[in-house]
Amino acid sequence: MSAQSFELTLARLYTDQAFRQLFLAAPEKALAECDLSMDEKTQLMTIDKAGLIMAAHSFMHKRHKRKRSLKARLVNFILALFA
């Protein structure tokens, strides 16, 4: 019902694999629990499915890369403390 709800649902589609899979298989069922107007649900149901999948995979890769980078910096910092 609000821009915030729409944006949160869209973000969830990009970041929550189980929700995205449900949405791709049964969009009405996935969106039933969301606080969205029918117009907003219709807008989401017309989203480019291939683009959604590609973007979600790209975001996932970037998040994992960032986590690895942070972990490596932390390890290097700890090792530097004892060097």
Distance bins in CASP14 RR format, pairs under 12 A and 6 or more apart:
PFRMAT RR
TARGET T0000
AUTHOR 0000-0000-0000
RMODE 2
METHOD distances of the structure
MODEL  1
1 8 0 0 0 0 0 1 0 0 0 0 0
1 9 0 0 0 0 0 1 0 0 0 0 0
1 34 0 0 0 0 1 0 0 0 0 0 0
1 35 1 0 1 0 0 0 0 0 0 0 0
1 36 1 0 0 1 0 0 0 0 0 0 0
1 37 1 0 1 0 0 0 0 0 0 0 0
1 38 0 0 0 0 0 1 0 0 0 0 0
1 39 0 0 0 0 0 1 0 0 0 0 0
1 40 1 0 0 1 0 0 0 0 0 0 0
1 41 0 0 0 0 0 1 0 0 0 0 0
2 8 0 0 0 0 1 0 0 0 0 0 0
2 9 0 0 0 0 0 1 0 0 0 0 0
2 34 0 0 0 0 0 1 0 0 0 0 0
2 35 1 0 0 1 0 0 0 0 0 0 0
2 36 0 0 0 0 1 0 0 0 0 0 0
2 37 0 0 0 0 1 0 0 0 0 0 0
2 40 0 0 0 0 1 0 0 0 0 0 0
3 9 0 0 0 0 0 1 0 0 0 0 0
3 10 0 0 0 0 0 1 0 0 0 0 0
3 35 0 0 0 0 0 1 0 0 0 0 0
3 36 0 0 0 0 0 1 0 0 0 0 0
3 37 0 0 0 0 0 1 0 0 0 0 0
3 40 0 0 0 0 1 0 0 0 0 0 0
3 43 0 0 0 0 0 1 0 0 0 0 0
4 10 0 0 0 0 0 1 0 0 0 0 0
4 11 0 0 0 0 0 1 0 0 0 0 0
4 34 0 0 0 0 0 1 0 0 0 0 0
4 35 0 0 0 0 1 0 0 0 0 0 0
4 36 0 0 0 0 0 1 0 0 0 0 0
4 40 0 0 0 0 0 1 0 0 0 0 0
5 11 0 0 0 0 0 1 0 0 0 0 0
5 12 0 0 0 0 0 1 0 0 0 0 0
5 31 0 0 0 0 0 1 0 0 0 0 0
5 33 0 0 0 0 0 1 0 0 0 0 0
5 34 1 0 0 1 0 0 0 0 0 0 0
5 35 1 0 1 0 0 0 0 0 0 0 0
5 36 1 0 1 0 0 0 0 0 0 0 0
5 37 0 0 0 0 1 0 0 0 0 0 0
5 40 1 0 0 1 0 0 0 0 0 0 0
5 41 0 0 0 0 0 1 0 0 0 0 0
5 44 0 0 0 0 0 1 0 0 0 0 0
6 12 0 0 0 0 0 1 0 0 0 0 0
6 13 0 0 0 0 0 1 0 0 0 0 0
6 31 0 0 0 0 0 1 0 0 0 0 0
6 34 0 0 0 0 1 0 0 0 0 0 0
6 35 0 0 0 0 1 0 0 0 0 0 0
6 36 1 0 0 1 0 0 0 0 0 0 0
6 37 0 0 0 0 1 0 0 0 0 0 0
6 39 0 0 0 0 1 0 0 0 0 0 0
6 40 1 0 1 0 0 0 0 0 0 0 0
6 41 0 0 0 0 1 0 0 0 0 0 0
6 42 0 0 0 0 0 1 0 0 0 0 0
6 43 1 0 0 1 0 0 0 0 0 0 0
6 44 1 0 0 1 0 0 0 0 0 0 0
6 47 0 0 0 0 0 1 0 0 0 0 0
7 13 0 0 0 0 0 1 0 0 0 0 0
7 14 0 0 0 0 0 1 0 0 0 0 0
7 34 0 0 0 0 0 1 0 0 0 0 0
7 35 0 0 0 0 0 1 0 0 0 0 0
7 36 0 0 0 0 0 1 0 0 0 0 0
7 40 0 0 0 0 0 1 0 0 0 0 0
7 44 0 0 0 0 0 1 0 0 0 0 0
8 14 0 0 0 0 0 1 0 0 0 0 0
8 15 0 0 0 0 0 1 0 0 0 0 0
8 16 0 0 0 0 0 1 0 0 0 0 0
8 19 0 0 0 0 0 1 0 0 0 0 0
8 34 0 0 0 0 1 0 0 0 0 0 0
8 35 0 0 0 0 1 0 0 0 0 0 0
8 36 0 0 0 0 1 0 0 0 0 0 0
8 40 0 0 0 0 0 1 0 0 0 0 0
8 44 0 0 0 0 0 1 0 0 0 0 0
9 15 0 0 0 0 0 1 0 0 0 0 0
9 16 0 0 0 0 1 0 0 0 0 0 0
9 19 0 0 0 0 1 0 0 0 0 0 0
9 20 0 0 0 0 0 1 0 0 0 0 0
9 23 0 0 0 0 1 0 0 0 0 0 0
9 27 0 0 0 0 0 1 0 0 0 0 0
9 30 0 0 0 0 1 0 0 0 0 0 0
9 31 1 0 0 1 0 0 0 0 0 0 0
9 32 0 0 0 0 0 1 0 0 0 0 0
9 33 0 0 0 0 1 0 0 0 0 0 0
9 34 1 0 1 0 0 0 0 0 0 0 0
9 35 0 0 0 0 1 0 0 0 0 0 0
9 36 1 0 0 1 0 0 0 0 0 0 0
9 37 0 0 0 0 0 1 0 0 0 0 0
9 40 1 0 0 1 0 0 0 0 0 0 0
9 41 0 0 0 0 1 0 0 0 0 0 0
9 43 0 0 0 0 0 1 0 0 0 0 0
9 44 1 0 0 1 0 0 0 0 0 0 0
9 45 0 0 0 0 0 1 0 0 0 0 0
9 47 0 0 0 0 0 1 0 0 0 0 0
10 16 0 0 0 0 0 1 0 0 0 0 0
10 19 0 0 0 0 0 1 0 0 0 0 0
10 20 0 0 0 0 0 1 0 0 0 0 0
10 23 0 0 0 0 0 1 0 0 0 0 0
10 31 0 0 0 0 0 1 0 0 0 0 0
10 34 0 0 0 0 0 1 0 0 0 0 0
10 36 0 0 0 0 0 1 0 0 0 0 0
10 40 0 0 0 0 1 0 0 0 0 0 0
10 41 0 0 0 0 0 1 0 0 0 0 0
10 43 0 0 0 0 1 0 0 0 0 0 0
10 44 1 0 0 1 0 0 0 0 0 0 0
10 47 0 0 0 0 1 0 0 0 0 0 0
10 52 0 0 0 0 1 0 0 0 0 0 0
10 55 0 0 0 0 0 1 0 0 0 0 0
10 56 0 0 0 0 0 1 0 0 0 0 0
10 59 0 0 0 0 0 1 0 0 0 0 0
11 19 0 0 0 0 0 1 0 0 0 0 0
11 20 0 0 0 0 0 1 0 0 0 0 0
11 34 0 0 0 0 0 1 0 0 0 0 0
11 44 0 0 0 0 0 1 0 0 0 0 0
11 52 0 0 0 0 0 1 0 0 0 0 0
11 55 0 0 0 0 0 1 0 0 0 0 0
11 56 0 0 0 0 0 1 0 0 0 0 0
11 59 0 0 0 0 1 0 0 0 0 0 0
12 18 0 0 0 0 1 0 0 0 0 0 0
12 19 1 0 1 0 0 0 0 0 0 0 0
12 20 0 0 0 0 1 0 0 0 0 0 0
12 22 0 0 0 0 0 1 0 0 0 0 0
12 23 0 0 0 0 1 0 0 0 0 0 0
12 30 0 0 0 0 1 0 0 0 0 0 0
12 31 0 0 0 0 0 1 0 0 0 0 0
12 33 0 0 0 0 0 1 0 0 0 0 0
12 34 0 0 0 0 1 0 0 0 0 0 0
12 36 0 0 0 0 0 1 0 0 0 0 0
12 44 0 0 0 0 0 1 0 0 0 0 0
12 52 0 0 0 0 0 1 0 0 0 0 0
12 56 0 0 0 0 0 1 0 0 0 0 0
12 59 0 0 0 0 0 1 0 0 0 0 0
13 19 1 0 0 1 0 0 0 0 0 0 0
13 20 1 0 1 0 0 0 0 0 0 0 0
13 21 0 0 0 0 0 1 0 0 0 0 0
13 22 0 0 0 0 1 0 0 0 0 0 0
13 23 1 0 1 0 0 0 0 0 0 0 0
13 24 0 0 0 0 1 0 0 0 0 0 0
13 27 0 0 0 0 1 0 0 0 0 0 0
13 30 0 0 0 0 1 0 0 0 0 0 0
13 31 0 0 0 0 1 0 0 0 0 0 0
13 34 0 0 0 0 0 1 0 0 0 0 0
13 36 0 0 0 0 0 1 0 0 0 0 0
13 43 0 0 0 0 0 1 0 0 0 0 0
13 44 1 0 0 1 0 0 0 0 0 0 0
13 45 0 0 0 0 0 1 0 0 0 0 0
13 47 1 0 0 1 0 0 0 0 0 0 0
13 48 0 0 0 0 0 1 0 0 0 0 0
13 49 0 0 0 0 0 1 0 0 0 0 0
13 51 0 0 0 0 0 1 0 0 0 0 0
13 52 1 0 0 1 0 0 0 0 0 0 0
13 53 0 0 0 0 1 0 0 0 0 0 0
13 55 0 0 0 0 1 0 0 0 0 0 0
13 56 1 0 0 1 0 0 0 0 0 0 0
13 59 0 0 0 0 0 1 0 0 0 0 0
14 20 1 0 0 1 0 0 0 0 0 0 0
14 23 0 0 0 0 0 1 0 0 0 0 0
14 44 0 0 0 0 0 1 0 0 0 0 0
14 47 0 0 0 0 0 1 0 0 0 0 0
14 51 0 0 0 0 0 1 0 0 0 0 0
14 52 1 0 0 1 0 0 0 0 0 0 0
14 53 0 0 0 0 1 0 0 0 0 0 0
14 54 0 0 0 0 0 1 0 0 0 0 0
14 55 1 0 0 1 0 0 0 0 0 0 0
14 56 1 0 1 0 0 0 0 0 0 0 0
14 57 0 0 0 0 1 0 0 0 0 0 0
14 58 0 0 0 0 1 0 0 0 0 0 0
14 59 1 0 1 0 0 0 0 0 0 0 0
14 60 0 0 0 0 1 0 0 0 0 0 0
14 62 0 0 0 0 0 1 0 0 0 0 0
14 63 0 0 0 0 0 1 0 0 0 0 0
15 52 0 0 0 0 0 1 0 0 0 0 0
15 55 0 0 0 0 0 1 0 0 0 0 0
15 56 1 0 0 1 0 0 0 0 0 0 0
15 57 0 0 0 0 0 1 0 0 0 0 0
15 58 0 0 0 0 0 1 0 0 0 0 0
15 59 1 0 0 1 0 0 0 0 0 0 0
15 60 1 0 0 1 0 0 0 0 0 0 0
15 62 0 0 0 0 0 1 0 0 0 0 0
15 63 0 0 0 0 1 0 0 0 0 0 0
16 22 0 0 0 0 1 0 0 0 0 0 0
16 23 0 0 0 0 1 0 0 0 0 0 0
16 30 0 0 0 0 0 1 0 0 0 0 0
16 34 0 0 0 0 0 1 0 0 0 0 0
16 52 0 0 0 0 0 1 0 0 0 0 0
16 56 0 0 0 0 1 0 0 0 0 0 0
16 59 0 0 0 0 0 1 0 0 0 0 0
16 60 0 0 0 0 0 1 0 0 0 0 0
17 23 0 0 0 0 0 1 0 0 0 0 0
17 24 0 0 0 0 0 1 0 0 0 0 0
17 52 0 0 0 0 0 1 0 0 0 0 0
17 53 0 0 0 0 0 1 0 0 0 0 0
17 56 1 0 0 1 0 0 0 0 0 0 0
17 57 0 0 0 0 1 0 0 0 0 0 0
17 59 0 0 0 0 0 1 0 0 0 0 0
17 60 1 0 0 1 0 0 0 0 0 0 0
17 63 0 0 0 0 0 1 0 0 0 0 0
18 24 0 0 0 0 0 1 0 0 0 0 0
18 25 0 0 0 0 0 1 0 0 0 0 0
18 30 0 0 0 0 1 0 0 0 0 0 0
18 56 0 0 0 0 0 1 0 0 0 0 0
19 25 0 0 0 0 0 1 0 0 0 0 0
19 26 0 0 0 0 0 1 0 0 0 0 0
19 27 0 0 0 0 0 1 0 0 0 0 0
19 29 0 0 0 0 0 1 0 0 0 0 0
19 30 1 0 0 1 0 0 0 0 0 0 0
19 31 0 0 0 0 1 0 0 0 0 0 0
19 33 0 0 0 0 1 0 0 0 0 0 0
19 34 0 0 0 0 1 0 0 0 0 0 0
19 44 0 0 0 0 0 1 0 0 0 0 0
19 52 0 0 0 0 0 1 0 0 0 0 0
19 56 0 0 0 0 0 1 0 0 0 0 0
20 26 0 0 0 0 0 1 0 0 0 0 0
20 27 0 0 0 0 0 1 0 0 0 0 0
20 30 0 0 0 0 1 0 0 0 0 0 0
20 31 0 0 0 0 0 1 0 0 0 0 0
20 44 0 0 0 0 0 1 0 0 0 0 0
20 47 0 0 0 0 0 1 0 0 0 0 0
20 49 0 0 0 0 1 0 0 0 0 0 0
20 51 0 0 0 0 0 1 0 0 0 0 0
20 52 1 0 0 1 0 0 0 0 0 0 0
20 53 1 0 0 1 0 0 0 0 0 0 0
20 54 0 0 0 0 0 1 0 0 0 0 0
20 55 0 0 0 0 0 1 0 0 0 0 0
20 56 1 0 1 0 0 0 0 0 0 0 0
20 57 0 0 0 0 0 1 0 0 0 0 0
20 59 0 0 0 0 0 1 0 0 0 0 0
20 60 0 0 0 0 0 1 0 0 0 0 0
21 27 0 0 0 0 0 1 0 0 0 0 0
21 29 0 0 0 0 0 1 0 0 0 0 0
21 30 0 0 0 0 1 0 0 0 0 0 0
21 49 0 0 0 0 0 1 0 0 0 0 0
21 52 0 0 0 0 0 1 0 0 0 0 0
21 53 0 0 0 0 1 0 0 0 0 0 0
21 56 0 0 0 0 0 1 0 0 0 0 0
22 28 0 0 0 0 0 1 0 0 0 0 0
22 29 1 0 0 1 0 0 0 0 0 0 0
22 30 1 0 1 0 0 0 0 0 0 0 0
22 31 0 0 0 0 1 0 0 0 0 0 0
22 32 0 0 0 0 0 1 0 0 0 0 0
22 33 0 0 0 0 1 0 0 0 0 0 0
22 34 0 0 0 0 0 1 0 0 0 0 0
23 29 0 0 0 0 1 0 0 0 0 0 0
23 30 1 1 0 0 0 0 0 0 0 0 0
23 31 1 0 0 1 0 0 0 0 0 0 0
23 32 0 0 0 0 0 1 0 0 0 0 0
23 33 0 0 0 0 0 1 0 0 0 0 0
23 34 0 0 0 0 1 0 0 0 0 0 0
23 41 0 0 0 0 0 1 0 0 0 0 0
23 44 1 0 0 1 0 0 0 0 0 0 0
23 45 0 0 0 0 1 0 0 0 0 0 0
23 47 0 0 0 0 1 0 0 0 0 0 0
23 49 0 0 0 0 1 0 0 0 0 0 0
23 52 0 0 0 0 1 0 0 0 0 0 0
23 53 0 0 0 0 0 1 0 0 0 0 0
23 56 0 0 0 0 0 1 0 0 0 0 0
24 30 0 0 0 0 1 0 0 0 0 0 0
24 31 0 0 0 0 0 1 0 0 0 0 0
24 44 0 0 0 0 0 1 0 0 0 0 0
24 45 0 0 0 0 0 1 0 0 0 0 0
24 47 0 0 0 0 1 0 0 0 0 0 0
24 48 0 0 0 0 0 1 0 0 0 0 0
24 49 1 0 0 1 0 0 0 0 0 0 0
24 50 0 0 0 0 0 1 0 0 0 0 0
24 51 0 0 0 0 0 1 0 0 0 0 0
24 52 1 0 0 1 0 0 0 0 0 0 0
24 53 1 0 0 1 0 0 0 0 0 0 0
24 56 0 0 0 0 0 1 0 0 0 0 0
25 49 0 0 0 0 0 1 0 0 0 0 0
26 32 0 0 0 0 1 0 0 0 0 0 0
26 33 0 0 0 0 0 1 0 0 0 0 0
26 45 0 0 0 0 0 1 0 0 0 0 0
27 34 0 0 0 0 0 1 0 0 0 0 0
27 36 0 0 0 0 0 1 0 0 0 0 0
27 41 1 0 0 1 0 0 0 0 0 0 0
27 42 0 0 0 0 1 0 0 0 0 0 0
27 43 0 0 0 0 0 1 0 0 0 0 0
27 44 1 0 0 1 0 0 0 0 0 0 0
27 45 1 0 1 0 0 0 0 0 0 0 0
27 46 0 0 0 0 1 0 0 0 0 0 0
27 47 0 0 0 0 1 0 0 0 0 0 0
27 49 0 0 0 0 1 0 0 0 0 0 0
27 52 0 0 0 0 0 1 0 0 0 0 0
28 34 0 0 0 0 0 1 0 0 0 0 0
28 36 0 0 0 0 0 1 0 0 0 0 0
28 38 0 0 0 0 0 1 0 0 0 0 0
28 41 1 0 0 1 0 0 0 0 0 0 0
28 42 0 0 0 0 0 1 0 0 0 0 0
28 44 0 0 0 0 0 1 0 0 0 0 0
28 45 1 0 0 1 0 0 0 0 0 0 0
29 41 0 0 0 0 0 1 0 0 0 0 0
29 45 0 0 0 0 0 1 0 0 0 0 0
30 36 0 0 0 0 0 1 0 0 0 0 0
30 41 0 0 0 0 1 0 0 0 0 0 0
30 44 0 0 0 0 1 0 0 0 0 0 0
30 45 0 0 0 0 1 0 0 0 0 0 0
30 47 0 0 0 0 0 1 0 0 0 0 0
31 37 0 0 0 0 0 1 0 0 0 0 0
31 38 0 0 0 0 1 0 0 0 0 0 0
31 39 0 0 0 0 0 1 0 0 0 0 0
31 40 0 0 0 0 1 0 0 0 0 0 0
31 41 1 0 1 0 0 0 0 0 0 0 0
31 42 0 0 0 0 1 0 0 0 0 0 0
31 43 0 0 0 0 0 1 0 0 0 0 0
31 44 1 0 0 1 0 0 0 0 0 0 0
31 45 1 0 0 1 0 0 0 0 0 0 0
31 47 0 0 0 0 0 1 0 0 0 0 0
32 38 0 0 0 0 0 1 0 0 0 0 0
32 41 0 0 0 0 1 0 0 0 0 0 0
32 45 0 0 0 0 0 1 0 0 0 0 0
33 41 0 0 0 0 0 1 0 0 0 0 0
34 40 0 0 0 0 1 0 0 0 0 0 0
34 41 1 0 0 1 0 0 0 0 0 0 0
34 44 0 0 0 0 1 0 0 0 0 0 0
34 45 0 0 0 0 0 1 0 0 0 0 0
35 41 0 0 0 0 0 1 0 0 0 0 0
36 42 0 0 0 0 1 0 0 0 0 0 0
36 43 0 0 0 0 1 0 0 0 0 0 0
36 44 1 0 0 1 0 0 0 0 0 0 0
36 45 0 0 0 0 0 1 0 0 0 0 0
37 43 0 0 0 0 1 0 0 0 0 0 0
37 44 0 0 0 0 0 1 0 0 0 0 0
38 44 0 0 0 0 0 1 0 0 0 0 0
38 45 0 0 0 0 0 1 0 0 0 0 0
39 45 0 0 0 0 0 1 0 0 0 0 0
39 46 0 0 0 0 0 1 0 0 0 0 0
40 46 0 0 0 0 0 1 0 0 0 0 0
40 47 0 0 0 0 0 1 0 0 0 0 0
41 47 0 0 0 0 0 1 0 0 0 0 0
44 52 0 0 0 0 1 0 0 0 0 0 0
45 52 0 0 0 0 0 1 0 0 0 0 0
46 52 0 0 0 0 0 1 0 0 0 0 0
47 53 0 0 0 0 0 1 0 0 0 0 0
47 54 0 0 0 0 0 1 0 0 0 0 0
47 55 0 0 0 0 0 1 0 0 0 0 0
47 56 0 0 0 0 0 1 0 0 0 0 0
48 54 0 0 0 0 1 0 0 0 0 0 0
48 55 0 0 0 0 1 0 0 0 0 0 0
48 56 0 0 0 0 0 1 0 0 0 0 0
49 55 0 0 0 0 0 1 0 0 0 0 0
49 56 0 0 0 0 0 1 0 0 0 0 0
50 56 0 0 0 0 0 1 0 0 0 0 0
50 57 0 0 0 0 0 1 0 0 0 0 0
51 57 0 0 0 0 1 0 0 0 0 0 0
51 58 0 0 0 0 1 0 0 0 0 0 0
51 59 0 0 0 0 0 1 0 0 0 0 0
52 58 0 0 0 0 0 1 0 0 0 0 0
52 59 0 0 0 0 0 1 0 0 0 0 0
53 59 0 0 0 0 0 1 0 0 0 0 0
53 60 0 0 0 0 0 1 0 0 0 0 0
54 60 0 0 0 0 0 1 0 0 0 0 0
54 61 0 0 0 0 0 1 0 0 0 0 0
55 61 0 0 0 0 0 1 0 0 0 0 0
55 62 0 0 0 0 0 1 0 0 0 0 0
56 62 0 0 0 0 0 1 0 0 0 0 0
56 63 0 0 0 0 0 1 0 0 0 0 0
57 63 0 0 0 0 0 1 0 0 0 0 0
57 64 0 0 0 0 0 1 0 0 0 0 0
58 64 0 0 0 0 0 1 0 0 0 0 0
58 65 0 0 0 0 0 1 0 0 0 0 0
59 65 0 0 0 0 0 1 0 0 0 0 0
59 66 0 0 0 0 0 1 0 0 0 0 0
60 66 0 0 0 0 0 1 0 0 0 0 0
60 67 0 0 0 0 0 1 0 0 0 0 0
61 67 0 0 0 0 0 1 0 0 0 0 0
61 68 0 0 0 0 0 1 0 0 0 0 0
62 68 0 0 0 0 0 1 0 0 0 0 0
62 69 0 0 0 0 0 1 0 0 0 0 0
63 69 0 0 0 0 0 1 0 0 0 0 0
63 70 0 0 0 0 0 1 0 0 0 0 0
64 70 0 0 0 0 0 1 0 0 0 0 0
64 71 0 0 0 0 0 1 0 0 0 0 0
65 71 0 0 0 0 0 1 0 0 0 0 0
65 72 0 0 0 0 0 1 0 0 0 0 0
66 72 0 0 0 0 0 1 0 0 0 0 0
66 73 0 0 0 0 0 1 0 0 0 0 0
67 73 0 0 0 0 0 1 0 0 0 0 0
67 74 0 0 0 0 0 1 0 0 0 0 0
68 74 0 0 0 0 0 1 0 0 0 0 0
68 75 0 0 0 0 0 1 0 0 0 0 0
69 75 0 0 0 0 0 1 0 0 0 0 0
69 76 0 0 0 0 0 1 0 0 0 0 0
70 76 0 0 0 0 0 1 0 0 0 0 0
70 77 0 0 0 0 0 1 0 0 0 0 0
71 77 0 0 0 0 0 1 0 0 0 0 0
71 78 0 0 0 0 0 1 0 0 0 0 0
72 78 0 0 0 0 0 1 0 0 0 0 0
72 79 0 0 0 0 0 1 0 0 0 0 0
73 79 0 0 0 0 0 1 0 0 0 0 0
73 80 0 0 0 0 0 1 0 0 0 0 0
74 80 0 0 0 0 0 1 0 0 0 0 0
74 81 0 0 0 0 0 1 0 0 0 0 0
75 81 0 0 0 0 0 1 0 0 0 0 0
75 82 0 0 0 0 0 1 0 0 0 0 0
76 82 0 0 0 0 0 1 0 0 0 0 0
76 83 0 0 0 0 1 0 0 0 0 0 0
77 83 0 0 0 0 0 1 0 0 0 0 0
END
